[in-house]
Amino acid sequence: MVDAATATQFLDANPHFAKHYYDVNFRPKVVSDLLDNGRATAVDVSRYHRLTAVEESEILFDLVRDIQDNLQMEKSLFNLMRHLSFMLRADCMSLFMYRQRNGVAELATRLFNVHKDSVFDDCLVQPDSEIVYPLDLGIVGHVASTKKMVNVPDVSQNPHFSNFVDELTEYTTRNVLAVPIMNGKDMVAVMMAVNKMDDAPHFTTTDEETLNKYLNFANLVLRVFHLSYLHSCETRRGQVLLWSASKVFEELTDIERQFHKALYTVRAFLNCDRYSVGLLDMTKTKEFFDLWPVLMGEVPPYDGPKTPDGREIVFYKIIDYILHGKEDIKVIPNPPADHWALVSGLPTYVAENGLICNIMNAAEDEFFDFQKEPLDNSGWTVRNVLSMPIVNKKEEIVGVATFYNRKDGKPFDEMDETLMESLTQFLGWSVLNPDTYDKMNKLENRKDIFQDMVLYHVKCRKDEIQNVLNTRERWGKEPDECEEEELEEILSEVLPNARKVEILEFHFCDFEHSELDLVKCGIRMYYELKVVDKFHIPREVLVRFMYSLSKGYRKITYHNWRHGFNVGQTMFTLLMTGDLKRYYTDLECMAMVTAGFCHDIDHRGTNNLYQMKSGNPLAKLHGSSILERHHLEFGKTLLRDESLNIYQNLNRRQHDIVIHLMDIAIIATDLALYFKKRTMFQKIVDQSKTYENWNDWTKYMMLETTRKEIVMAMMMTACDLSAIAKPWEIQSKVALSVAAEFWEQGDLERTVLEQQPIPMMDRNKAEELPKLQCGFIDFVCSFVYKEFSRFHVEITPMLDRLLNNRKEWNALKEEHDAKMAAMEAAKKAKEEAAGAAAAARQGPGRHRRNTIQKSIFITPNPMFFFLQRVRPSPRLVRSARKMRIKTFHIKSFTKKY
Ligand SMILES: [Zn+2]
């Protein structure tokens, strides 16, 4: 027997033996105890010693070092599994990560086929070649759902076993030992050992214990990883919310800008290569100009997918955020269906169903069949996709956000879903957050106040109506105290004769008439249309309505009451003289002429673009055809007042018809829509020529609601532009007032917006007017009047005058061009002469100054020639003197000299 002192002495003298002895007998136990942290284990440490004591001690130190050195979770686990497969005498081991996608749990291979001599890179499963198990499939799935270890001695006897991976990998699984790895109560992964070797029939309880014991390492590694991932998710989420909150709420006016701003700000926190936001058209009912091509059979009716609230799925804009490589943002308005962000059909699917869609391994998914090659020059391809709806508080889907390729190459998981969802929710809500509601309510209120004000200022007063209906003088009472017959008696005297004042003529000229005269002419048209008695329009109301319309127009250079009246008059003439009335009912004719009178009411002398650029509240109220919608609303506001409502005795159906036609007619005056209706109108004219019998054609047309609407819309354009088809002495004057109003807008653009106006609105380019008029006639007007003359020969006078005006403008243009060319030549000759002389006598500086001074001196204003050429008749000059407007534009020219 050796005592302690002797033993110590021996060990001190033989350190190699001491180390060996300790390694073999004790180190595993010490480490094991350290790891076990109190868990009761039935493992007898001495057994390890007998089995693989040396190796095990090596393994343990190896693993501890690994955790310290290696921050990569997969690498640490790989090392552990490599050792474990050796210790368990397993043919191989695999690790399956647990995650949730689309709210459904699944397991995905992360480390596959690990054995003693494996190389890490061979075993690490790349995201695009994962094998994914739903929890109801296979032994691994069973382990994940029961959260319990299983030891299956013979898989063929196990009901949970599925051989699909065997078939996939041409491998035969005989027996399995699998264990769940948990973080508290949460599933994290499943580790599995397959096929016991060394002729042993299956894994033993000893193997179970070994596995259980070493699981502590796996747990430690995974927990560290998982916690740091969770932490970063929480941090990211917090940041995203913080940013989107502060940025989104900052600006509430422009929805798109909000989306963009919020998404751009959070870009750094979105853990992906790229994302795109598709914005959905929110209009529930189509505008008439988009509906017509469908009704005309030119475009097939929409039968594509719709949003849950019934909107056609139209992505009107895509904002594409590229975060990989060189950061970039692309805005794609009206993206084509084959745009890479839409062509998969995934955003449409999401917009249709409102589901969150998480697709891993996009290459294998049928959604992404289109992806045959990289989507851009950088070689970028879609690998993983997370797509989700952006929903507003009304639960309408306003857009779809799609995230591509998580940065680490792994599929998007539950964390990403939650993160992105909270972001998209934020975006959606922000669009209609309480502040916006407040603002909209205020706008509503303002609208009410506006209505009161409009009526107060615009409505014909009691004293004013006496200018037409002089009941006080005539009958000694107010109009409302008179019988209709008494009012009729007055009107039959004060209203002008239609033939005499030429309101049935295309060449009608308003110059000789006062604004009040025009009011009376307007009333006369309702009589000529025979709608006053037919639709029981109270005479007092009719007079007050027309008078109020004239007051509703502002006293501006061109878009004043005279223009409004002229459009109504041309509509009246097209119907009566142009014989277009044959297709329309009296009710419809009344609506059309009324629309003509109302169509530019409360015009501000500036166009739609200016309203947008100057941030006019109207631009916020209406998305497109800003002013036209305002004119329409203004007109309807007047009609809502009972004392102005000429439609008050119509029945419900009749009322709906007139309002519907006015809606279309007034919006149709937006020239931006002109090109949409051109070909449809032309086809109707073509079609009319296929009828031999004019009556058959008329009968056919009268029932064709859509065709009648298209013709009416084109008539509105013909009326709105009718000044271009007036006799030259009228056209030349009106063109100047149009130009003068444009120049005034140009001045505003320069002073208020500090922008350079386009040539048409630049008074310094006034001499280009003849050229601009020629262009306007060629590109816009000639089609209208050519087609109408072809349609109804009665309308030819308009075309003839248009062509004559084209000649006149062209002559002026050529005259101007010739003058400019002559001046240019003279200038050049002088320059050359002066240059030669200067070169002979003086320095170049002096010579330059000379020429400039001269050129200023000799350039007369080209408008001077132009004004000389326009020689109005003495009668016109006289009437122009009476009118503020006409003298105004002459003054604005003379101001230039
Ligand atoms: Zn107009």
Boltz pocket constraint, residues with backbone or C-beta under 6 A from the ligand:
constraints:
  - pocket:
      binder: B
      contacts: [[A, 563], [A, 567], [A, 599], [A, 600], [A, 669], [A, 720]]
      max_distance: 6.0
